[in-house]
Amino acid sequence: MVLWIWVLGLIVALGVGYIWRSGKREIVRPVPVPAPKEKSAAREATHPSGLSPISRPSPSLSEDVRPRVAIVIDDLGYQRQLTLDFITLKIPLTLSFLPQAPYSRELAQTAVQQGKETLLHVPMEPKGFPKTNPGPAALLTTMKNEEIQAILKKDLEQFPGIRGINNHMGSLFTEDREKMTLVLRVIRERKLYFFDSRTSPDSVVLSVASQLGVKAIHRDIFLDNVTNDEAIRLQVEKLIHLAETRGLAVGCGHPHPETLRVLKETLPALHDKVHIVPLSGLL
């Protein structure tokens, strides 16, 4: 009897030990292994294709990311000293010379030598002509095609360094598809561009230029329709704002002392906020 009690006690002791050891094994946890996504994140933190940050320069170092602005000064060639003041202004203005003005040929050549981009400011028929007079040798819608071509080619031959032409007045002429096609074909032959002063909201210049494969752009803001410093300063601010909104903008001014003065005063702000380029830099 005593023997059976001893055997039963041994069996119970062995069973309790087995259960205790089994429970101990269940609470032992393996060392955690990083999830696959953590490995992917580590790879993404490195530079792909073995490139280092030094071999890929910041955009601010390799290119000017400021909005681009072109400023065209029209009606040049009558006031010699004032025209020279615009030519020597330390800003890449685009300067447009009236073909019949007394100082245009001389000063256009000076402008080219000074590195300024130049245009021919061709007089064209406005609405209200002849009461509204665009000046001598203007292109008129009543002219024959041969006459328009002759005037335009003669003007172009006198200004060999120009990069393009733009209209002086011309609110009626730039609405005439047939006449503008003729003009744009002439400048296409010479690899020039056309700057539409946009004296009419119904101008067909950009439409016809696109069809003919001629580079063209139009004016966004007149800087000095009101010739006082404060009004011009406000227009310059509008020009900057438009460029910041859309990436580029074109302003058009005239040879007024007020315009020259405001441009000089606002140069630091202009350089800080926008990249001023010749007009061809927007084409």
Secondary structure as GFF3:
##gff-version 3
##sequence-region A 1 283
A	DSSP	alpha_helix	2	26	.	.	.	ID=ss1
A	DSSP	alpha_helix	36	44	.	.	.	ID=ss2
A	DSSP	three_ten_helix	48	50	.	.	.	ID=ss3
A	DSSP	three_ten_helix	53	55	.	.	.	ID=ss4
A	DSSP	alpha_helix	59	62	.	.	.	ID=ss5
A	DSSP	beta_strand	68	76	.	.	.	ID=ss6
A	DSSP	alpha_helix	80	88	.	.	.	ID=ss7
A	DSSP	beta_strand	94	97	.	.	.	ID=ss8
A	DSSP	alpha_helix	104	113	.	.	.	ID=ss9
A	DSSP	beta_strand	117	124	.	.	.	ID=ss10
A	DSSP	alpha_helix	145	157	.	.	.	ID=ss11
A	DSSP	beta_strand	164	169	.	.	.	ID=ss12
A	DSSP	three_ten_helix	173	175	.	.	.	ID=ss13
A	DSSP	alpha_helix	177	189	.	.	.	ID=ss14
A	DSSP	beta_strand	193	196	.	.	.	ID=ss15
A	DSSP	alpha_helix	205	212	.	.	.	ID=ss16
A	DSSP	beta_strand	216	218	.	.	.	ID=ss17
A	DSSP	beta_strand	221	222	.	.	.	ID=ss18
A	DSSP	alpha_helix	229	246	.	.	.	ID=ss19
A	DSSP	beta_strand	248	253	.	.	.	ID=ss20
A	DSSP	alpha_helix	257	273	.	.	.	ID=ss21
A	DSSP	beta_strand	275	276	.	.	.	ID=ss22
A	DSSP	three_ten_helix	279	282	.	.	.	ID=ss23
###
